[in-house]
Amino acid sequence: MAKKSKGNRIQVILECTEHKDSGMPGTSRYITTKNRKNTPDRMEMKKYNPILKKVTVHKEIK
């Protein structure tokens, strides 16, 4: 069985910011983990968007 985590590490979803503006169907999302103690604000990373075929900025949602 998986043990319950009581630590500071949580799962977050990163969504592409440029994809919404392009008007193309679909979304580019990545799932990653972050330490909420070290990075309390929303995360922002450069990731590859396979629909736009380039590296774009992905921001944390929710």
C-alpha positions in Angstrom: 0.0 0.0 0.0 1.1 3.5 -0.6 1.8 5.5 2.5 0.1 8.8 3.2 2.4 11.7 2.8 2.3 14.3 5.5 5.2 16.2 4.1 5.5 19.5 2.1 5.7 17.9 -1.3 2.5 18.2 -3.4 1.5 17.5 -7.0 0.8 20.5 -9.3 -0.5 20.9 -12.9 1.4 23.2 -15.3 -0.6 24.6 -18.2 0.7 26.4 -21.3 0.1 30.2 -21.3 0.7 30.8 -25.1 -1.7 28.0 -26.2 -4.8 29.8 -25.0 -3.9 32.9 -27.1 -3.2 30.9 -30.2 -6.8 29.7 -30.6 -5.8 26.1 -31.5 -7.8 23.2 -30.0 -6.4 21.2 -27.1 -4.1 22.0 -24.2 -0.6 21.3 -23.2 -0.4 20.2 -19.5 2.3 18.7 -17.4 2.1 17.2 -13.9 5.0 17.7 -11.5 5.7 18.0 -7.8 6.8 20.9 -5.8 7.8 21.6 -2.2 5.2 24.0 -0.8 7.6 25.2 1.9 10.3 26.3 -0.5 8.0 27.6 -3.3 4.8 28.9 -1.7 3.8 31.0 -4.8 2.7 29.6 -8.2 5.3 27.8 -10.2 6.4 28.8 -13.7 8.6 26.7 -16.0 9.6 26.5 -19.6 8.3 23.2 -21.1 7.8 21.8 -24.6 4.4 22.3 -26.2 3.9 19.5 -28.7 0.9 21.2 -30.4 2.8 24.5 -31.0 6.0 22.5 -31.6 8.1 24.9 -29.4 9.2 25.6 -25.9 6.7 27.8 -24.0 6.1 29.1 -20.5 3.8 26.8 -18.4 2.2 28.2 -15.2 0.7 26.4 -12.3 -3.1 26.2 -12.3 -5.6 25.7 -9.4 
